[in-house]
Each structure stands twice: as C-alpha cells, then as structure tokens.
C-alpha cells in the first residue's frame, strides 16, 4: 500500500510538471467582418467623455502616502516624480507624501 501511494504521488507530480511545461496552442485571428449598417433613426449615444450631469464636486482632498522602492536617480523614480507632480498640480487640496 505504501509503495502504491508513493507511485501515485510521484505520477501526480510528474503530470503536474508536464502540464506546466506544455506549450500553448496557437490561436487564429477571426476574419474581419464588415460593420453593420447604421440606422438613421437610432437614438444618439451619449459621449463617454461628457461631464457628469450631477452637480457633485469632484474635488480631491486629503492625504495620500505613496511608498515605493525605486532606486534614487532611476528612470522609474523620475517617472513617478513627474506623475506625482502632475497629480499635485491637478489636486492642490490633496497632500501626497512619498516614502522611499
């Protein structure tokens, strides 16, 4: 019984390894289809970039602490510094603290 259980365990592990190392199948891209004709009587669709209809304020306030591990002087740190500067300019009432 112990020998059978060991064989079963080893077989299961090998099958798992083989499945993990297996190649992926190539997927085919479907042929392009023509766009359906538009109906002139259809109702217009609202623009996704339009301002919200409600009078709710979108002002951001509060404090955010960002902790990152990018090295000093690295390209990643320069990029995140630009992003933080843009966020601070767009949200002057919010405080962004950066910890490294």
C-alpha positions in Angstrom: 0.0 0.0 0.0 2.8 2.4 0.9 4.5 1.6 -2.4 1.3 2.2 -4.4 0.8 5.6 -2.6 4.4 6.7 -3.4 3.9 5.7 -7.1 0.6 7.6 -7.2 2.2 10.7 -5.6 5.2 10.7 -8.0 2.9 10.2 -11.0 0.7 13.1 -10.0 3.8 15.3 -9.6 5.1 14.3 -13.0 1.8 15.0 -14.6 1.7 18.4 -13.0 5.2 19.2 -14.2 4.4 18.1 -17.8 1.2 20.2 -17.8 3.0 23.3 -16.6 5.7 22.9 -19.2 3.3 22.2 -22.0 3.2 24.6 -25.0 0.3 26.8 -25.8 -1.8 26.3 -28.8 -1.8 29.0 -31.5 -5.0 30.9 -31.7 -6.3 32.1 -35.1 -7.5 35.6 -35.5 -11.0 35.7 -36.8 -11.6 37.2 -40.2 -12.6 40.8 -40.2 -16.3 41.3 -40.6 -18.0 44.3 -42.2 -19.6 46.8 -39.9 -23.4 46.6 -39.7 -25.2 49.4 -41.4 -26.2 52.2 -39.0 -29.8 53.0 -38.6 -30.5 56.7 -39.2 -33.5 56.6 -36.8 -31.4 55.2 -33.9 -31.1 57.4 -30.8 -27.8 59.2 -30.4 -25.4 57.7 -27.9 -24.1 59.9 -25.1 -20.4 60.8 -25.3 -18.4 58.9 -22.7 -16.1 61.9 -22.0 -19.0 64.2 -21.3 -19.1 65.9 -17.9 -21.3 64.3 -15.3 -24.9 65.7 -15.2 -25.0 66.0 -11.5 -23.6 69.0 -9.6 -21.4 66.8 -7.4 -18.0 68.2 -6.7 -15.0 66.2 -8.0 -12.5 68.0 -5.8 -10.0 65.7 -4.2 -8.9 66.4 -0.6 -7.0 64.5 2.0 -3.6 62.9 2.3 -2.1 60.0 0.3 1.1 58.3 1.3 2.9 56.5 -1.5 5.7 54.1 -0.6 7.9 52.8 -3.4 11.2 51.0 -3.7 12.6 52.6 -6.9 16.2 53.5 -6.7 17.3 57.1 -6.3 18.1 58.5 -9.8 16.5 55.7 -11.7 14.2 56.2 -14.6 11.3 54.7 -12.6 11.8 57.2 -9.9 11.9 60.1 -12.3 8.7 58.9 -14.0 6.9 58.6 -10.7 8.1 62.0 -9.6 6.5 63.5 -12.8 3.3 61.7 -12.1 3.2 62.9 -8.5 3.9 66.5 -9.7 1.0 66.2 -12.2 -1.3 64.8 -9.5 -0.4 67.6 -7.1 -1.0 70.3 -9.8 -4.4 68.8 -10.6 -5.4 68.4 -6.9 -3.9 71.3 -4.9 -6.0 70.5 -1.8 -4.6 67.0 -1.6 -1.3 66.1 0.1 0.9 63.4 -1.4 3.7 62.1 0.7 6.3 59.9 -0.9 8.3 57.4 1.1 11.2 55.5 -0.4 
